[in-house]
Amino acid sequence: PDGNIQEVRAWLAKNNSEKNPRVLTRMNLQGELGLDTEEKFDHLFTIEAKVGAEAKQITSGYQNFRGAKWSKEGKNIICSSSRLSVSPDYSSASSLWKMDSDGKNLMELLKVNERPITNPEFSPDGTSISFIITTAEGFLVRQEDVGIVAAAGGNWINLTKDFDRDVQMSNWSDDSK
């Protein structure tokens, strides 16, 4: 820029306030409509079903919460998440989490060897949770299966381990089978 030192400093300050130039430290920096330079996290909110109600954030922290589902009686929420120790750009693993409907008593219900767990779903009777888990991953290889675990946690069962195809989703029957 042309001008005296004060004008140059004003120009630099203006650019700095607009984050120009941008310092990029993210591996996954390309967004839908431009550069996505800021780390952002997906959190859960609740809101009463009435006019003028305000959303209340029930999760926080350095982790994403995705695919949340309510239990039938409305007391619990399950979702996929991962407590991150590195940038989310460097981790694709997620685990199954459970919390009270107000976000309290958050606990990791199931974690499987750095494998992504997604699409959790309570059974109609509330005793089990189904989910999609990536069981094999590599160059041009990926296998997604349906898993099931007790709603209280414990060992999981791979229901589709003998399938020769990916499973994209699962549905419970009315009798929880």
TORKOL-4160 file (C-alpha; in steps of 0.2 Angstrom, whole numbers, padded with zeros to 4 digits, m for minus):
177
<pt num="1" X="0000" Y="0000" Z="0000"/>
<pt num="2" X="0005" Y="0018" Z="m0003"/>
<pt num="3" X="0005" Y="0031" Z="0010"/>
<pt num="4" X="0014" Y="0036" Z="0026"/>
<pt num="5" X="0017" Y="0024" Z="0041"/>
<pt num="6" X="0001" Y="0028" Z="0049"/>
<pt num="7" X="m0009" Y="0024" Z="0034"/>
<pt num="8" X="0001" Y="0008" Z="0031"/>
<pt num="9" X="m0002" Y="0003" Z="0049"/>
<pt num="10" X="m0021" Y="0007" Z="0048"/>
<pt num="11" X="m0022" Y="m0004" Z="0032"/>
<pt num="12" X="m0013" Y="m0019" Z="0041"/>
<pt num="13" X="m0024" Y="m0017" Z="0056"/>
<pt num="14" X="m0040" Y="m0017" Z="0045"/>
<pt num="15" X="m0034" Y="m0033" Z="0036"/>
<pt num="16" X="m0029" Y="m0041" Z="0053"/>
<pt num="17" X="m0046" Y="m0038" Z="0060"/>
<pt num="18" X="m0054" Y="m0047" Z="0045"/>
<pt num="19" X="m0042" Y="m0062" Z="0047"/>
<pt num="20" X="m0032" Y="m0057" Z="0031"/>
<pt num="21" X="m0020" Y="m0065" Z="0028"/>
<pt num="22" X="m0026" Y="m0081" Z="0036"/>
<pt num="23" X="m0015" Y="m0093" Z="0045"/>
<pt num="24" X="m0019" Y="m0111" Z="0041"/>
<pt num="25" X="m0015" Y="m0125" Z="0053"/>
<pt num="26" X="m0029" Y="m0137" Z="0048"/>
<pt num="27" X="m0026" Y="m0152" Z="0037"/>
<pt num="28" X="m0045" Y="m0152" Z="0032"/>
<pt num="29" X="m0045" Y="m0133" Z="0027"/>
<pt num="30" X="m0057" Y="m0133" Z="0012"/>
<pt num="31" X="m0075" Y="m0129" Z="0016"/>
<pt num="32" X="m0091" Y="m0130" Z="0006"/>
<pt num="33" X="m0090" Y="m0111" Z="0000"/>
<pt num="34" X="m0072" Y="m0107" Z="0004"/>
<pt num="35" X="m0058" Y="m0109" Z="0017"/>
<pt num="36" X="m0063" Y="m0117" Z="0033"/>
<pt num="37" X="m0049" Y="m0111" Z="0044"/>
<pt num="38" X="m0057" Y="m0112" Z="0062"/>
<pt num="39" X="m0059" Y="m0128" Z="0071"/>
<pt num="40" X="m0078" Y="m0130" Z="0075"/>
<pt num="41" X="m0087" Y="m0143" Z="0085"/>
<pt num="42" X="m0104" Y="m0151" Z="0084"/>
<pt num="43" X="m0113" Y="m0150" Z="0101"/>
<pt num="44" X="m0131" Y="m0154" Z="0106"/>
<pt num="45" X="m0144" Y="m0142" Z="0111"/>
<pt num="46" X="m0162" Y="m0145" Z="0118"/>
<pt num="47" X="m0177" Y="m0133" Z="0116"/>
<pt num="48" X="m0194" Y="m0133" Z="0122"/>
<pt num="49" X="m0208" Y="m0135" Z="0109"/>
<pt num="50" X="m0216" Y="m0118" Z="0112"/>
<pt num="51" X="m0215" Y="m0101" Z="0104"/>
<pt num="52" X="m0201" Y="m0090" Z="0110"/>
<pt num="53" X="m0191" Y="m0104" Z="0118"/>
<pt num="54" X="m0172" Y="m0103" Z="0118"/>
<pt num="55" X="m0160" Y="m0117" Z="0114"/>
<pt num="56" X="m0150" Y="m0124" Z="0129"/>
<pt num="57" X="m0133" Y="m0131" Z="0125"/>
<pt num="58" X="m0131" Y="m0148" Z="0134"/>
<pt num="59" X="m0114" Y="m0153" Z="0128"/>
<pt num="60" X="m0097" Y="m0144" Z="0127"/>
<pt num="61" X="m0079" Y="m0147" Z="0125"/>
<pt num="62" X="m0066" Y="m0153" Z="0113"/>
<pt num="63" X="m0077" Y="m0166" Z="0105"/>
<pt num="64" X="m0090" Y="m0168" Z="0092"/>
<pt num="65" X="m0107" Y="m0175" Z="0096"/>
<pt num="66" X="m0117" Y="m0183" Z="0081"/>
<pt num="67" X="m0132" Y="m0194" Z="0077"/>
<pt num="68" X="m0140" Y="m0191" Z="0093"/>
<pt num="69" X="m0156" Y="m0201" Z="0097"/>
<pt num="70" X="m0168" Y="m0200" Z="0112"/>
<pt num="71" X="m0173" Y="m0215" Z="0122"/>
<pt num="72" X="m0192" Y="m0219" Z="0121"/>
<pt num="73" X="m0196" Y="m0213" Z="0138"/>
<pt num="74" X="m0185" Y="m0197" Z="0135"/>
<pt num="75" X="m0173" Y="m0199" Z="0150"/>
<pt num="76" X="m0157" Y="m0203" Z="0140"/>
<pt num="77" X="m0148" Y="m0198" Z="0124"/>
<pt num="78" X="m0136" Y="m0208" Z="0114"/>
<pt num="79" X="m0124" Y="m0202" Z="0101"/>
<pt num="80" X="m0107" Y="m0204" Z="0092"/>
<pt num="81" X="m0093" Y="m0194" Z="0099"/>
<pt num="82" X="m0075" Y="m0195" Z="0103"/>
<pt num="83" X="m0065" Y="m0186" Z="0116"/>
<pt num="84" X="m0051" Y="m0178" Z="0106"/>
<pt num="85" X="m0033" Y="m0176" Z="0111"/>
<pt num="86" X="m0028" Y="m0171" Z="0093"/>
<pt num="87" X="m0036" Y="m0160" Z="0080"/>
<pt num="88" X="m0052" Y="m0168" Z="0073"/>
<pt num="89" X="m0044" Y="m0167" Z="0056"/>
<pt num="90" X="m0032" Y="m0181" Z="0061"/>
<pt num="91" X="m0045" Y="m0193" Z="0069"/>
<pt num="92" X="m0059" Y="m0203" Z="0061"/>
<pt num="93" X="m0063" Y="m0214" Z="0076"/>
<pt num="94" X="m0079" Y="m0211" Z="0086"/>
<pt num="95" X="m0087" Y="m0221" Z="0100"/>
<pt num="96" X="m0104" Y="m0223" Z="0107"/>
<pt num="97" X="m0109" Y="m0211" Z="0121"/>
<pt num="98" X="m0124" Y="m0210" Z="0133"/>
<pt num="99" X="m0130" Y="m0195" Z="0144"/>
<pt num="100" X="m0146" Y="m0190" Z="0153"/>
<pt num="101" X="m0158" Y="m0179" Z="0143"/>
<pt num="102" X="m0150" Y="m0163" Z="0151"/>
<pt num="103" X="m0132" Y="m0168" Z="0146"/>
<pt num="104" X="m0127" Y="m0174" Z="0163"/>
<pt num="105" X="m0119" Y="m0190" Z="0167"/>
<pt num="106" X="m0110" Y="m0191" Z="0150"/>
<pt num="107" X="m0101" Y="m0208" Z="0148"/>
<pt num="108" X="m0093" Y="m0217" Z="0135"/>
<pt num="109" X="m0103" Y="m0233" Z="0133"/>
<pt num="110" X="m0093" Y="m0242" Z="0120"/>
<pt num="111" X="m0076" Y="m0239" Z="0111"/>
<pt num="112" X="m0069" Y="m0252" Z="0099"/>
<pt num="113" X="m0051" Y="m0251" Z="0094"/>
<pt num="114" X="m0051" Y="m0234" Z="0085"/>
<pt num="115" X="m0065" Y="m0239" Z="0074"/>
<pt num="116" X="m0079" Y="m0226" Z="0070"/>
<pt num="117" X="m0096" Y="m0230" Z="0077"/>
<pt num="118" X="m0111" Y="m0221" Z="0070"/>
<pt num="119" X="m0130" Y="m0221" Z="0068"/>
<pt num="120" X="m0134" Y="m0227" Z="0086"/>
<pt num="121" X="m0153" Y="m0232" Z="0089"/>
<pt num="122" X="m0161" Y="m0237" Z="0105"/>
<pt num="123" X="m0172" Y="m0253" Z="0103"/>
<pt num="124" X="m0191" Y="m0250" Z="0106"/>
<pt num="125" X="m0190" Y="m0258" Z="0123"/>
<pt num="126" X="m0174" Y="m0248" Z="0127"/>
<pt num="127" X="m0164" Y="m0263" Z="0132"/>
<pt num="128" X="m0152" Y="m0263" Z="0117"/>
<pt num="129" X="m0143" Y="m0251" Z="0106"/>
<pt num="130" X="m0139" Y="m0254" Z="0087"/>
<pt num="131" X="m0126" Y="m0245" Z="0078"/>
<pt num="132" X="m0115" Y="m0245" Z="0062"/>
<pt num="133" X="m0097" Y="m0249" Z="0064"/>
<pt num="134" X="m0082" Y="m0249" Z="0052"/>
<pt num="135" X="m0074" Y="m0265" Z="0055"/>
<pt num="136" X="m0061" Y="m0265" Z="0041"/>
<pt num="137" X="m0053" Y="m0250" Z="0032"/>
<pt num="138" X="m0038" Y="m0249" Z="0021"/>
<pt num="139" X="m0033" Y="m0244" Z="0003"/>
<pt num="140" X="m0049" Y="m0247" Z="m0007"/>
<pt num="141" X="m0056" Y="m0257" Z="0007"/>
<pt num="142" X="m0070" Y="m0253" Z="0019"/>
<pt num="143" X="m0083" Y="m0263" Z="0028"/>
<pt num="144" X="m0097" Y="m0257" Z="0038"/>
<pt num="145" X="m0107" Y="m0268" Z="0049"/>
<pt num="146" X="m0122" Y="m0268" Z="0061"/>
<pt num="147" X="m0117" Y="m0270" Z="0079"/>
<pt num="148" X="m0128" Y="m0272" Z="0095"/>
<pt num="149" X="m0124" Y="m0268" Z="0113"/>
<pt num="150" X="m0134" Y="m0268" Z="0129"/>
<pt num="151" X="m0141" Y="m0251" Z="0134"/>
<pt num="152" X="m0131" Y="m0252" Z="0150"/>
<pt num="153" X="m0115" Y="m0256" Z="0140"/>
<pt num="154" X="m0104" Y="m0271" Z="0139"/>
<pt num="155" X="m0098" Y="m0282" Z="0125"/>
<pt num="156" X="m0105" Y="m0279" Z="0108"/>
<pt num="157" X="m0110" Y="m0292" Z="0095"/>
<pt num="158" X="m0107" Y="m0290" Z="0076"/>
<pt num="159" X="m0123" Y="m0295" Z="0068"/>
<pt num="160" X="m0117" Y="m0294" Z="0050"/>
<pt num="161" X="m0099" Y="m0300" Z="0051"/>
<pt num="162" X="m0103" Y="m0313" Z="0038"/>
<pt num="163" X="m0110" Y="m0301" Z="0025"/>
<pt num="164" X="m0100" Y="m0298" Z="0009"/>
<pt num="165" X="m0108" Y="m0280" Z="0008"/>
<pt num="166" X="m0108" Y="m0264" Z="0017"/>
<pt num="167" X="m0123" Y="m0261" Z="0029"/>
<pt num="168" X="m0128" Y="m0242" Z="0028"/>
<pt num="169" X="m0142" Y="m0243" Z="0041"/>
<pt num="170" X="m0152" Y="m0254" Z="0052"/>
<pt num="171" X="m0170" Y="m0253" Z="0059"/>
<pt num="172" X="m0178" Y="m0261" Z="0074"/>
<pt num="173" X="m0194" Y="m0271" Z="0073"/>
<pt num="174" X="m0208" Y="m0267" Z="0085"/>
<pt num="175" X="m0203" Y="m0282" Z="0096"/>
<pt num="176" X="m0185" Y="m0275" Z="0098"/>
<pt num="177" X="m0178" Y="m0288" Z="0086"/>
